[in-house]
Amino acid sequence: MQANCISLGNLPLLFQGGLFIILLLTASIFDIRKRMIPDTVCLLIAMTGLIGFQPVKLFGMLTALPLLLAALLWGGMGGGDIKLTAASGIVLGFQRGLAAMVIGLTALLLFYFFYTIIQRLRKRERQKAFPLAPFLSVGCIAAYFMNGGIIL
Protein backbone atom coordinates (compact mmCIF):
# COMPACT_ATOMS: atom_id res chain seq x y z
CA MET A 1 0.00 0.00 0.00
CA GLN A 2 1.42 3.35 -0.99
CA ALA A 3 1.75 6.08 1.62
CA ASN A 4 -0.12 9.30 1.09
CA CYS A 5 1.68 12.60 0.72
CA ILE A 6 0.19 15.83 1.98
CA SER A 7 -2.20 17.29 -0.59
CA LEU A 8 -5.59 18.97 -0.55
CA GLY A 9 -7.23 15.55 -0.89
CA ASN A 10 -5.55 14.43 2.33
CA LEU A 11 -6.70 17.36 4.47
CA PRO A 12 -9.40 15.25 6.20
CA LEU A 13 -6.77 12.64 7.15
CA LEU A 14 -4.39 15.35 8.31
CA PHE A 15 -7.18 16.92 10.39
CA GLN A 16 -8.12 13.51 11.79
CA GLY A 17 -4.49 12.74 12.67
CA GLY A 18 -3.97 16.08 14.40
CA LEU A 19 -7.20 15.77 16.37
CA PHE A 20 -6.38 12.16 17.26
CA ILE A 21 -2.95 13.14 18.59
CA ILE A 22 -4.37 16.04 20.65
CA LEU A 23 -7.02 13.79 22.20
CA LEU A 24 -4.51 11.03 22.94
CA LEU A 25 -2.22 13.56 24.64
CA THR A 26 -5.21 14.82 26.64
CA ALA A 27 -6.03 11.27 27.75
CA SER A 28 -2.37 10.73 28.70
CA ILE A 29 -2.21 13.90 30.78
CA PHE A 30 -5.42 12.99 32.64
CA ASP A 31 -4.12 9.47 33.27
CA ILE A 32 -0.77 10.75 34.56
CA ARG A 33 -2.26 13.43 36.81
CA LYS A 34 -5.51 11.86 38.00
CA ARG A 35 -5.19 8.17 37.11
CA MET A 36 -8.40 8.31 35.10
CA ILE A 37 -9.43 9.00 31.53
CA PRO A 38 -12.65 10.99 31.07
CA ASP A 39 -15.36 9.27 29.05
CA THR A 40 -15.72 12.45 26.97
CA VAL A 41 -12.16 12.11 25.71
CA CYS A 42 -12.81 8.50 24.66
CA LEU A 43 -16.06 9.53 22.99
CA LEU A 44 -14.31 12.33 21.09
CA ILE A 45 -11.63 9.89 19.93
CA ALA A 46 -14.34 7.52 18.68
CA MET A 47 -16.03 10.43 16.89
CA THR A 48 -12.69 11.26 15.26
CA GLY A 49 -13.05 7.88 13.57
CA LEU A 50 -16.06 9.28 11.70
CA ILE A 51 -13.72 11.41 9.61
CA GLY A 52 -13.21 9.31 6.50
CA PHE A 53 -15.33 6.58 8.09
CA GLN A 54 -15.12 3.02 6.79
CA PRO A 55 -17.44 0.44 8.41
CA VAL A 56 -14.66 -2.17 8.53
CA LYS A 57 -12.81 0.02 11.04
CA LEU A 58 -15.48 -0.74 13.62
CA PHE A 59 -13.75 -4.10 14.07
CA GLY A 60 -10.91 -2.07 15.61
CA MET A 61 -12.92 -1.93 18.83
CA LEU A 62 -12.13 -5.62 19.27
CA THR A 63 -8.51 -4.71 20.00
CA ALA A 64 -9.69 -3.77 23.50
CA LEU A 65 -10.75 -7.37 24.26
CA PRO A 66 -7.33 -8.50 25.57
CA LEU A 67 -7.30 -5.57 28.01
CA LEU A 68 -10.88 -6.32 29.07
CA LEU A 69 -10.03 -9.98 29.67
CA ALA A 70 -6.89 -9.03 31.62
CA ALA A 71 -8.90 -6.62 33.79
CA LEU A 72 -11.58 -9.23 34.46
CA LEU A 73 -9.13 -12.04 35.22
CA TRP A 74 -6.33 -10.24 37.07
CA GLY A 75 -7.59 -6.72 37.79
CA GLY A 76 -5.24 -3.78 38.17
CA MET A 77 -6.39 -2.07 35.00
CA GLY A 78 -8.91 0.71 34.77
CA GLY A 79 -11.87 0.86 32.47
CA GLY A 80 -10.54 4.07 30.96
CA ASP A 81 -7.65 2.22 29.33
CA ILE A 82 -10.08 -0.28 27.84
CA LYS A 83 -12.38 2.45 26.53
CA LEU A 84 -9.40 4.39 25.15
CA THR A 85 -8.22 1.31 23.27
CA ALA A 86 -11.69 0.60 21.87
CA ALA A 87 -12.16 4.23 20.77
CA SER A 88 -8.72 4.32 19.19
CA GLY A 89 -9.55 1.09 17.39
CA ILE A 90 -12.38 2.88 15.59
CA VAL A 91 -9.85 5.36 14.22
CA LEU A 92 -7.14 2.80 13.46
CA GLY A 93 -9.05 -0.30 12.43
CA PHE A 94 -8.26 -3.81 13.62
CA GLN A 95 -4.75 -4.39 12.21
CA ARG A 96 -3.33 -1.00 13.13
CA GLY A 97 -5.18 -1.19 16.45
CA LEU A 98 -3.33 -4.41 17.26
CA ALA A 99 -0.07 -2.82 16.14
CA ALA A 100 -0.80 0.12 18.45
CA MET A 101 -1.31 -2.25 21.39
CA VAL A 102 1.89 -4.15 20.65
CA ILE A 103 3.91 -0.94 20.31
CA GLY A 104 2.35 0.65 23.40
CA LEU A 105 2.73 -2.40 25.65
CA THR A 106 6.29 -2.95 24.40
CA ALA A 107 7.07 0.67 25.27
CA LEU A 108 5.65 0.06 28.76
CA LEU A 109 7.77 -3.07 29.20
CA LEU A 110 10.93 -1.27 28.08
CA PHE A 111 10.16 1.67 30.38
CA TYR A 112 9.52 -0.65 33.32
CA PHE A 113 12.71 -2.62 32.62
CA PHE A 114 14.90 0.50 32.72
CA TYR A 115 12.93 1.99 35.60
CA THR A 116 13.53 -1.17 37.65
CA ILE A 117 17.26 -1.11 36.95
CA ILE A 118 17.53 2.55 37.94
CA GLN A 119 15.51 2.02 41.12
CA ARG A 120 17.71 -0.95 42.10
CA LEU A 121 20.86 1.09 41.54
CA ARG A 122 19.44 3.88 43.68
CA LYS A 123 18.23 1.29 46.22
CA ARG A 124 14.73 2.71 46.17
CA GLU A 125 11.40 0.98 46.31
CA ARG A 126 9.71 0.46 42.95
CA GLN A 127 6.33 1.85 42.02
CA LYS A 128 3.95 -0.99 41.20
CA ALA A 129 1.43 0.69 38.90
CA PHE A 130 1.89 3.09 36.03
CA PRO A 131 -0.63 4.97 33.92
CA LEU A 132 -1.17 3.01 30.71
CA ALA A 133 -2.62 5.78 28.51
CA PRO A 134 0.73 7.45 27.69
CA PHE A 135 2.13 4.16 26.39
CA LEU A 136 -1.03 3.26 24.49
CA SER A 137 -0.98 6.77 23.00
CA VAL A 138 2.57 6.31 21.73
CA GLY A 139 1.48 3.07 20.10
CA CYS A 140 -1.63 4.66 18.58
CA ILE A 141 0.28 7.61 17.15
CA ALA A 142 2.90 5.32 15.65
CA ALA A 143 0.24 3.00 14.22
CA TYR A 144 -1.74 5.89 12.75
CA PHE A 145 1.20 6.93 10.60
CA MET A 146 2.23 3.38 9.68
CA ASN A 147 1.32 1.47 6.57
CA GLY A 148 -0.45 3.97 4.39
CA GLY A 149 -0.75 6.89 6.73
CA ILE A 150 0.29 10.43 6.02
CA ILE A 151 4.00 11.05 5.50
CA LEU A 152 5.01 14.43 6.87
NUBA-28044 format. One line per field, with one value per residue (C-alpha): residue number from 1; residue in three letters; x negated, y negated, z. Coordinates in Angstrom, 1 decimal, padded with zeros to 4 digits. Example, Ala and Ser with C-alpha at 12.3 -4.5 7.8 and 13.67 -1.06 7.14 Angstrom:
BEGIN
nr = (1, 2) .
rest = (ALA, SER) .
c1 = (-012.3, -013.7) .
c2 = (004.5, 001.1) .
c3 = (007.8, 007.1) .
***
This chain:
BEGIN
nr = (1, 2, 3, 4, 5, 6, 7, 8, 9, 10, 11, 12, 13, 14, 15, 16, 17, 18, 19, 20, 21, 22, 23, 24, 25, 26, 27, 28, 29, 30, 31, 32, 33, 34, 35, 36, 37, 38, 39, 40, 41, 42, 43, 44, 45, 46, 47, 48, 49, 50, 51, 52, 53, 54, 55, 56, 57, 58, 59, 60, 61, 62, 63, 64, 65, 66, 67, 68, 69, 70, 71, 72, 73, 74, 75, 76, 77, 78, 79, 80, 81, 82, 83, 84, 85, 86, 87, 88, 89, 90, 91, 92, 93, 94, 95, 96, 97, 98, 99, 100, 101, 102, 103, 104, 105, 106, 107, 108, 109, 110, 111, 112, 113, 114, 115, 116, 117, 118, 119, 120, 121, 122, 123, 124, 125, 126, 127, 128, 129, 130, 131, 132, 133, 134, 135, 136, 137, 138, 139, 140, 141, 142, 143, 144, 145, 146, 147, 148, 149, 150, 151, 152) .
rest = (MET, GLN, ALA, ASN, CYS, ILE, SER, LEU, GLY, ASN, LEU, PRO, LEU, LEU, PHE, GLN, GLY, GLY, LEU, PHE, ILE, ILE, LEU, LEU, LEU, THR, ALA, SER, ILE, PHE, ASP, ILE, ARG, LYS, ARG, MET, ILE, PRO, ASP, THR, VAL, CYS, LEU, LEU, ILE, ALA, MET, THR, GLY, LEU, ILE, GLY, PHE, GLN, PRO, VAL, LYS, LEU, PHE, GLY, MET, LEU, THR, ALA, LEU, PRO, LEU, LEU, LEU, ALA, ALA, LEU, LEU, TRP, GLY, GLY, MET, GLY, GLY, GLY, ASP, ILE, LYS, LEU, THR, ALA, ALA, SER, GLY, ILE, VAL, LEU, GLY, PHE, GLN, ARG, GLY, LEU, ALA, ALA, MET, VAL, ILE, GLY, LEU, THR, ALA, LEU, LEU, LEU, PHE, TYR, PHE, PHE, TYR, THR, ILE, ILE, GLN, ARG, LEU, ARG, LYS, ARG, GLU, ARG, GLN, LYS, ALA, PHE, PRO, LEU, ALA, PRO, PHE, LEU, SER, VAL, GLY, CYS, ILE, ALA, ALA, TYR, PHE, MET, ASN, GLY, GLY, ILE, ILE, LEU) .
c1 = (000.0, -001.4, -001.8, 000.1, -001.7, -000.2, 002.2, 005.6, 007.2, 005.6, 006.7, 009.4, 006.8, 004.4, 007.2, 008.1, 004.5, 004.0, 007.2, 006.4, 003.0, 004.4, 007.0, 004.5, 002.2, 005.2, 006.0, 002.4, 002.2, 005.4, 004.1, 000.8, 002.3, 005.5, 005.2, 008.4, 009.4, 012.7, 015.4, 015.7, 012.2, 012.8, 016.1, 014.3, 011.6, 014.3, 016.0, 012.7, 013.0, 016.1, 013.7, 013.2, 015.3, 015.1, 017.4, 014.7, 012.8, 015.5, 013.7, 010.9, 012.9, 012.1, 008.5, 009.7, 010.7, 007.3, 007.3, 010.9, 010.0, 006.9, 008.9, 011.6, 009.1, 006.3, 007.6, 005.2, 006.4, 008.9, 011.9, 010.5, 007.6, 010.1, 012.4, 009.4, 008.2, 011.7, 012.2, 008.7, 009.5, 012.4, 009.9, 007.1, 009.0, 008.3, 004.7, 003.3, 005.2, 003.3, 000.1, 000.8, 001.3, -001.9, -003.9, -002.3, -002.7, -006.3, -007.1, -005.7, -007.8, -010.9, -010.2, -009.5, -012.7, -014.9, -012.9, -013.5, -017.3, -017.5, -015.5, -017.7, -020.9, -019.4, -018.2, -014.7, -011.4, -009.7, -006.3, -004.0, -001.4, -001.9, 000.6, 001.2, 002.6, -000.7, -002.1, 001.0, 001.0, -002.6, -001.5, 001.6, -000.3, -002.9, -000.2, 001.7, -001.2, -002.2, -001.3, 000.5, 000.8, -000.3, -004.0, -005.0) .
c2 = (000.0, -003.4, -006.1, -009.3, -012.6, -015.8, -017.3, -019.0, -015.6, -014.4, -017.4, -015.3, -012.6, -015.3, -016.9, -013.5, -012.7, -016.1, -015.8, -012.2, -013.1, -016.0, -013.8, -011.0, -013.6, -014.8, -011.3, -010.7, -013.9, -013.0, -009.5, -010.7, -013.4, -011.9, -008.2, -008.3, -009.0, -011.0, -009.3, -012.4, -012.1, -008.5, -009.5, -012.3, -009.9, -007.5, -010.4, -011.3, -007.9, -009.3, -011.4, -009.3, -006.6, -003.0, -000.4, 002.2, 000.0, 000.7, 004.1, 002.1, 001.9, 005.6, 004.7, 003.8, 007.4, 008.5, 005.6, 006.3, 010.0, 009.0, 006.6, 009.2, 012.0, 010.2, 006.7, 003.8, 002.1, -000.7, -000.9, -004.1, -002.2, 000.3, -002.5, -004.4, -001.3, -000.6, -004.2, -004.3, -001.1, -002.9, -005.4, -002.8, 000.3, 003.8, 004.4, 001.0, 001.2, 004.4, 002.8, -000.1, 002.3, 004.2, 000.9, -000.6, 002.4, 002.9, -000.7, -000.1, 003.1, 001.3, -001.7, 000.7, 002.6, -000.5, -002.0, 001.2, 001.1, -002.5, -002.0, 001.0, -001.1, -003.9, -001.3, -002.7, -001.0, -000.5, -001.8, 001.0, -000.7, -003.1, -005.0, -003.0, -005.8, -007.5, -004.2, -003.3, -006.8, -006.3, -003.1, -004.7, -007.6, -005.3, -003.0, -005.9, -006.9, -003.4, -001.5, -004.0, -006.9, -010.4, -011.1, -014.4) .
c3 = (000.0, -001.0, 001.6, 001.1, 000.7, 002.0, -000.6, -000.6, -000.9, 002.3, 004.5, 006.2, 007.2, 008.3, 010.4, 011.8, 012.7, 014.4, 016.4, 017.3, 018.6, 020.7, 022.2, 022.9, 024.6, 026.6, 027.8, 028.7, 030.8, 032.6, 033.3, 034.6, 036.8, 038.0, 037.1, 035.1, 031.5, 031.1, 029.0, 027.0, 025.7, 024.7, 023.0, 021.1, 019.9, 018.7, 016.9, 015.3, 013.6, 011.7, 009.6, 006.5, 008.1, 006.8, 008.4, 008.5, 011.0, 013.6, 014.1, 015.6, 018.8, 019.3, 020.0, 023.5, 024.3, 025.6, 028.0, 029.1, 029.7, 031.6, 033.8, 034.5, 035.2, 037.1, 037.8, 038.2, 035.0, 034.8, 032.5, 031.0, 029.3, 027.8, 026.5, 025.2, 023.3, 021.9, 020.8, 019.2, 017.4, 015.6, 014.2, 013.5, 012.4, 013.6, 012.2, 013.1, 016.5, 017.3, 016.1, 018.5, 021.4, 020.7, 020.3, 023.4, 025.6, 024.4, 025.3, 028.8, 029.2, 028.1, 030.4, 033.3, 032.6, 032.7, 035.6, 037.6, 037.0, 037.9, 041.1, 042.1, 041.5, 043.7, 046.2, 046.2, 046.3, 043.0, 042.0, 041.2, 038.9, 036.0, 033.9, 030.7, 028.5, 027.7, 026.4, 024.5, 023.0, 021.7, 020.1, 018.6, 017.2, 015.6, 014.2, 012.7, 010.6, 009.7, 006.6, 004.4, 006.7, 006.0, 005.5, 006.9) .
***
